[in-house]
Amino acid sequence: MFPLLRHRLTPRVLFTLVFELVAISAGLIGLLKLRSVWWDGVVQTSATRVCLFALSTTLVIQFGLWSFGLYSRQVVYSGRRVLASLLGAFCFLTVALFPVCYAFSMTGDPIFVVTLKFYVLLLAVFTLVVACERFLVLRVFAGVSYLGNVLILGTGECTREVIREARKHHGMNMRLAGILAESPDQIGQAIEGVPVIGMISHVKDTVADLQVRSILLSSPYNHPQLPLDYLIECKLSGLTVFDAGVFYETISQKILLEKLDPFTLLFPSGYNMTRFRHLVKAGIEKLLALILLGVLGLPLLFVAFLIRKTSAGPAIFRQIRVGKGGRVFTLYKFRTMCVDAEQNTGAQWARKGDPRQTLVGRWLRRLRIDELPQLVNILKGDMAFIGPRPERPEFIDELKRIIPFYHHRHFVKPGLTGWAQVSFPYAASMEDSKEKLRYDLYYVKNMSILFDMLILLATARAVIRGAGVG
């Protein structure tokens, strides 16, 4: 299965997704059947049309639920933030469902006529179904653990980063039972709150004593204390044995830089984009860019006019950025900051709520409209729709020096949007750039046309929620 889907769609998330697809569709079909008897006599209508309405409406509803995080593992597994997320989705769908209902009402079939009563009942059906389904799933799967007691072999920065990420994704339903160290000096200490309880050489006894169900291998494979034969025995007997880097990639959809080597990107599924796929991707992107420029021409001119009227300076901002292979190019954006914003300070990181932004610029950034002139860069071949964010030359040399493997992000064209942009806010420091590199390298390793489509959907979700894209 495509890695991102495999990493995101755990069995419980997939069950929730499919169950709600069926349950919401059935609820809507039931609502239409009940409505058919509201008139004098039963209104006959096409069963195919009823099913098509139910499926179309359900897919829009599920997009709204996904947009507000209701299919994230944290929400599905723990039930946290369900009510707040459902309220946000309800407000969005109150508007988003109307075009679907109106389109079916244009068929002339009385069963699809949009009235206030029908619309309120439609919203009530989906809300009730989702609320009941989430409660049912939490009760059915209560106490069911995905990984059970997890034992970590090895210490160091790699272990520390994995524990942080595992806690962030608490929906994995795991219990970090303890850490086995390479050195006896570390016994009794704790890493991110997880106790170091023994030596790696004691792994066999520890697995039995703590009823461990999963082992996380953070230590180097060639460590002399590592009992590889016993780990193979554990794997064959049904225990889950993870490499720390693979585990980290699975739960977070980013690369563990602390354990990164060239083979991490090459195997088992790295760099699968063939030359033919690159050509297809480039062709589709240029055609789409041309269509969007034609469709959005007048709105873009209005935005340019608005920028000129509300602040001094040109509407289009030009800046040198670094692209594929380290080649520099001129990037085009709508100007969102005051003219000469860096005249006295030199190059600075852009950040959320940047005081240099103009009033109009703040909204352009929030809605991602400031990036649309980059459609010209896509037509010129400097950029792609999807890819790492193009960085300024002033920062590149320092980032390469500080962050290992940073140059790998230049193996592909930079993008108007990307996996790092939809997963992490604006990079405002070296540490933020390191975090975004984790997502960039995940994209470089797993890039595909399907992955690009998912990123475009995630970009639309960010714009809908007013979160912007970093």
HURA-V973378 format. One record per backbone hydrogen bond with DSSP energy under -0.5 kcal/mol. CO is the residue of the C=O (numbers start at 1). NH is the residue of the N-H. If there is no record, write none. Layout:
CO&NH  CO&NH
This chain:
2&5  2&6  3&7  4&8  5&9  8&10  10&14  11&15  12&16  13&17  14&18  15&19  16&20  17&21  18&22  19&23  20&24  21&25  22&26  23&27  24&28  25&29  26&30  27&31  28&32  29&33  30&34  31&35  32&36  34&37  35&38  36&43  39&41  42&44  46&50  47&51  48&52  49&53  50&54  51&55  52&56  53&57  54&58  55&59  56&60  57&61  58&62  59&63  60&64  61&65  62&66  63&67  64&68  65&70  66&69  69&72  72&76  73&77  74&78  74&80  75&79  79&82  81&85  82&86  83&87  84&88  85&89  86&90  87&91  88&92  89&93  90&94  91&95  92&95  92&96  93&97  95&98  95&99  96&100  97&101  98&102  99&103  100&104  101&105  102&106  104&107  105&108  109&112  110&113  113&115  115&119  116&120  117&121  118&122  119&123  120&124  121&125  122&126  123&127  124&128  125&129  126&130  127&131  128&132  129&133  130&134  131&135  132&136  133&137  134&138  135&139  136&140  137&141  139&142  141&144  143&145  148&175  149&213  149&214  150&177  150&178  151&216  152&154  152&180  153&218  153&219  156&160  157&161  158&162  159&163  160&164  161&165  162&166  163&167  164&168  165&169  167&170  168&170  169&172  170&173  172&146  172&147  173&146  173&147  173&148  175&150  175&177  178&152  179&181  179&197  179&198  180&154  181&200  183&186  184&187  186&189  189&196  190&192  191&194  193&195  194&191  195&179  195&197  196&188  198&181  199&202  200&203  202&206  203&207  204&208  205&209  206&210  207&212  208&211  213&240  214&151  215&217  215&242  216&153  216&218  217&244  220&223  223&226  225&227  226&228  227&231  228&232  229&233  230&234  231&235  232&236  233&237  234&239  235&238  239&241  240&215  240&242  242&217  243&247  244&248  245&249  246&250  247&251  248&252  249&253  255&257  256&259  257&260  261&264  261&265  262&266  263&267  266&270  272&274  274&278  275&279  276&280  277&281  278&282  279&283  280&284  281&285  282&286  283&287  284&288  285&289  286&290  287&291  288&292  289&293  290&294  291&295  292&296  296&300  297&301  298&302  299&303  300&304  301&305  302&306  303&307  304&308  305&309  306&310  307&311  315&335  317&333  319&331  321&329  322&391  323&326  324&327  327&323  329&321  329&331  331&319  333&317  336&358  338&341  340&343  342&346  351&354  354&357  356&338  358&362  359&363  360&364  361&365  362&366  363&367  364&369  364&370  365&368  366&468  368&371  369&372  370&334  371&374  372&375  373&376  373&377  374&378  375&379  376&380  377&381  377&382  377&383  378&381  384&416  385&417  388&415  391&322  392&395  392&396  393&397  395&399  396&400  397&401  398&402  399&403  402&404  403&406  405&408  406&409  407&410  408&411  409&412  410&325  414&384  417&387  418&422  419&423  420&424  421&470  424&470  426&428  429&433  430&434  431&435  432&436  433&437  434&438  435&439  436&440  437&441  438&255  438&442  439&443  440&444  441&445  442&446  443&447  445&271  445&272  448&452  449&453  450&454  451&455  452&456  453&457  454&458  455&459  456&460  457&461  458&462  459&463  460&464  461&465  462&467  462&468  463&466
